[in-house]
Amino acid sequence: MASRAEQAAALADAFAALVGEGRPVTVRSLREKARVGTDAAREWLVRNRPAADVPEVPADALVPVLGPLWSAAVTTARDELAETAAVERAALAGAEADALEDAAAQRARAEQAEAEVARLAAELDAAQTAVQEAGRRAVATEKAAAAAADAEHAARERAHTAELDAADARATARTLRTILDSTRSDQDGNGTGRAEH
């Protein structure tokens, strides 16, 4: 439960708020605004309600008293405003620094990614060059193998032709030998018959 001093402060704040809002100050409105009991609101209002027959505030007489208070209040408000502005500027500077740092980090990551892409592109080019070279070597190997097969086939044909020629030569030699042998036999037979005559 709030103390009497806390209730009095709450009632004073509620009274000032109601007057500032232009609302009528009643026991009920004061009680609701200050969140106190009805008796406390009534008692405070009886003791503190402004009298209706009070003369105007003597402004000239109060200037020497209120002037320093007003000056102090304005100075305090300015100091608070300057402090708030400084805090906001510091926060903005920190946010800007963080944003710049994030941008620099993102730029570094982008540069690293670009370097990685360039490295992979170079590796891909090298791999494609190697594949093309391997393809050229395979084609050259196939051509060499085809040429070797053609040479082997030609050699076999030449060997076969040589074998046929050798066989023909042997057959011709046999035929000539047979003819020669037959001729010699005939000559030998003819010589013998002349001698007998």
C-alpha positions in Angstrom: 0.0 0.0 0.0 1.3 3.5 -0.9 2.4 5.9 1.8 0.7 9.2 2.4 3.6 11.0 0.8 3.4 8.8 -2.3 -0.4 9.3 -2.4 0.1 13.1 -2.1 2.6 13.1 -5.0 0.4 11.0 -7.1 -2.6 13.3 -6.4 -0.5 16.4 -7.3 0.6 14.9 -10.5 -3.0 13.8 -11.3 -4.3 17.3 -10.6 -1.6 18.9 -12.8 -2.4 16.4 -15.6 -6.2 17.1 -15.4 -5.7 20.8 -15.5 -3.2 20.5 -18.4 -5.8 18.4 -20.3 -8.5 21.0 -19.6 -10.7 18.4 -17.8 -12.7 19.3 -14.7 -11.0 18.3 -11.5 -13.5 16.3 -9.4 -13.0 13.7 -6.6 -13.8 11.0 -9.1 -11.5 12.2 -11.9 -8.7 12.8 -9.4 -9.2 9.4 -7.8 -9.1 7.6 -11.2 -6.1 9.6 -12.4 -4.1 9.2 -9.3 -5.3 5.6 -8.6 -6.0 6.3 -5.0 -9.1 5.8 -2.7 -12.1 8.2 -2.8 -11.3 9.5 0.8 -7.7 10.3 -0.1 -8.8 12.1 -3.3 -11.5 14.1 -1.4 -9.2 15.0 1.4 -6.4 16.2 -0.9 -8.8 18.2 -3.0 -10.3 19.9 0.0 -6.8 20.9 1.2 -5.4 21.9 -2.1 -8.3 23.1 -4.3 -7.4 26.6 -5.6 -9.6 29.3 -4.1 -11.9 31.1 -6.5 -11.2 34.6 -5.0 -7.4 34.6 -5.3 -6.0 37.6 -7.1 -3.9 37.4 -10.2 -0.3 36.2 -9.8 2.0 39.2 -9.5 4.3 38.3 -12.3 6.7 41.2 -11.8 7.2 40.3 -8.1 7.8 36.6 -9.0 10.4 37.3 -11.8 13.3 37.6 -9.4 12.3 34.3 -7.7 11.2 32.4 -10.8 13.9 33.8 -13.2 16.8 31.6 -11.9 14.5 28.6 -11.7 13.4 29.2 -15.3 17.0 29.7 -16.4 18.0 26.5 -14.6 15.1 24.6 -16.2 16.0 25.8 -19.7 19.7 25.1 -19.2 18.8 21.6 -17.9 16.5 21.0 -20.8 19.2 22.2 -23.3 21.8 20.0 -21.6 19.4 17.0 -21.8 18.7 17.7 -25.4 22.4 18.1 -26.2 23.1 14.8 -24.3 20.3 13.0 -26.1 21.6 14.4 -29.5 25.1 13.3 -28.6 23.9 9.8 -27.7 21.9 9.6 -30.9 24.9 10.9 -33.0 27.1 8.3 -31.3 24.6 5.6 -32.0 24.3 6.7 -35.6 28.1 6.8 -35.9 28.3 3.3 -34.4 25.7 2.0 -36.8 27.5 3.7 -39.8 30.8 2.1 -38.7 29.1 -1.3 -38.4 27.5 -0.9 -41.8 30.8 0.1 -43.3 32.5 -2.9 -41.6 29.8 -5.2 -42.9 30.1 -3.7 -46.4 33.9 -4.2 -46.3 33.4 -7.8 -45.1 30.9 -8.4 -47.9 33.3 -6.8 -50.4 36.1 -9.1 -49.2 33.9 -12.1 -49.5 32.8 -11.1 -53.0 36.5 -10.6 -54.0 37.4 -14.0 -52.5 34.4 -15.6 -54.4 35.6 -13.9 -57.6 39.1 -15.2 -57.1 37.8 -18.7 -56.5 35.6 -18.5 -59.6 38.7 -17.3 -61.6 40.8 -20.2 -60.2 38.1 -22.7 -61.1 37.7 -21.2 -64.6 41.5 -21.6 -65.1 41.4 -25.2 -63.9 38.4 -25.8 -66.2 40.3 -24.3 -69.1 43.4 -26.4 -68.3 41.2 -29.5 -68.1 39.6 -28.8 -71.4 43.0 -28.2 -73.0 44.2 -31.5 -71.6 41.1 -33.3 -72.9 41.6 -31.7 -76.4 45.2 -32.7 -76.4 44.3 -36.3 -75.3 41.7 -36.3 -78.1 44.4 -35.2 -80.6 46.8 -37.9 -79.3 44.0 -40.5 -79.5 43.3 -39.5 -83.1 47.0 -39.6 -84.0 47.3 -43.0 -82.3 44.3 -44.3 -84.2 45.8 -43.0 -87.5 49.1 -44.6 -86.7 47.4 -47.9 -85.8 45.4 -47.7 -89.1 48.6 -47.0 -91.0 50.4 -49.9 -89.3 47.4 -52.2 -90.1 47.5 -51.0 -93.7 51.3 -51.6 -93.8 50.9 -55.0 -92.2 48.2 -55.9 -94.8 50.3 -54.7 -97.7 53.3 -56.7 -96.3 51.1 -59.8 -96.1 49.9 -59.2 -99.6 53.5 -58.8 -100.8 54.6 -61.9 -99.0 51.7 -63.8 -100.5 52.5 -62.5 -103.9 56.2 -63.4 -103.3 55.1 -66.9 -102.3 53.0 -67.3 -105.4 55.9 -66.0 -107.5 58.3 -68.4 -105.9 55.8 -71.3 -106.4 55.5 -70.3 -110.1 59.3 -70.1 -110.4 59.6 -73.5 -108.8 57.0 -74.9 -111.2 58.7 -73.3 -114.1 62.0 -74.6 -113.0 60.6 -78.1 -112.6 59.1 -77.8 -116.1 62.3 -76.6 -117.6 64.2 -79.3 -115.8 61.8 -81.9 -117.1 62.1 -80.5 -120.6 65.9 -80.5 -120.3 65.9 -84.0 -118.9 63.7 -85.1 -121.7 65.8 -83.4 -124.3 69.0 -85.0 -122.9 67.3 -88.4 -122.9 66.3 -87.9 -126.5 69.7 -86.8 -127.4 71.3 -89.7 -125.6 68.9 -92.1 -127.4 69.6 -90.6 -130.8 73.3 -90.8 -130.3 73.2 -94.4 -129.4 71.1 -95.3 -132.5 73.5 -93.6 -134.9 76.4 -95.4 -133.5 74.7 -98.8 -134.0 74.0 -98.1 -137.6 
